[in-house]
């Protein structure tokens, strides 16, 4: 994973479900991870992703 740290500003683990989505975010230069729950609504997912992208200002790797 060390070789990937320079390519991505954040790494996201996403547990996709039918009622909610559990996500875990690790910014590329930080060891601590932050976990969130996102509603299963397109607008909630979009809002969360837009905010994350503004915060990390770079590419985001996503694993489902």
C-alpha positions in Angstrom: 0.0 0.0 0.0 2.9 2.4 0.5 3.4 2.7 -3.3 -0.3 3.8 -3.5 0.0 6.6 -0.9 1.5 9.1 -3.4 -1.2 8.4 -6.0 -4.3 9.0 -3.9 -5.3 11.7 -1.5 -7.7 9.3 0.3 -8.7 5.7 0.5 -12.3 4.7 1.1 -13.7 1.4 2.1 -17.4 1.2 1.3 -19.9 -1.4 2.6 -22.8 -0.9 0.2 -26.2 -2.0 1.5 -29.9 -1.5 0.7 -30.7 0.9 3.6 -27.4 2.6 4.5 -23.7 2.6 3.6 -20.9 2.3 6.1 -17.7 4.0 4.9 -14.2 4.2 6.3 -11.9 6.9 5.1 -8.1 7.2 5.5 -6.5 10.3 4.1 -3.3 9.5 2.2 -1.0 11.2 4.7 -2.8 10.3 8.0 -2.8 7.0 9.8 -6.1 7.5 11.6 -9.3 6.4 9.9 -12.7 8.0 10.1 -15.9 6.0 9.8 -19.3 7.3 8.6 -22.8 6.1 7.8 -24.4 7.4 4.6 -28.1 7.2 3.8 -29.0 5.0 0.8 -30.1 8.1 -1.2 -28.3 9.3 -4.3 -28.2 12.9 -3.0 -26.7 11.8 0.3 -24.0 9.9 -1.4 -23.2 12.7 -3.8 -23.1 15.3 -1.0 -20.7 13.1 1.0 -18.4 12.5 -2.0 -18.4 16.2 -3.0 -17.4 17.2 0.6 -14.7 14.5 0.7 -13.3 15.6 -2.6 -13.1 19.2 -1.5 -11.4 18.2 1.7 -8.7 16.0 0.3 -8.2 17.9 -3.0 -7.1 14.9 -5.0 -7.8 11.4 -6.3 -9.8 9.1 -4.1 -9.4 5.3 -4.2 -12.6 3.4 -3.5 -13.0 -0.3 -2.5 -16.4 -1.9 -2.3 
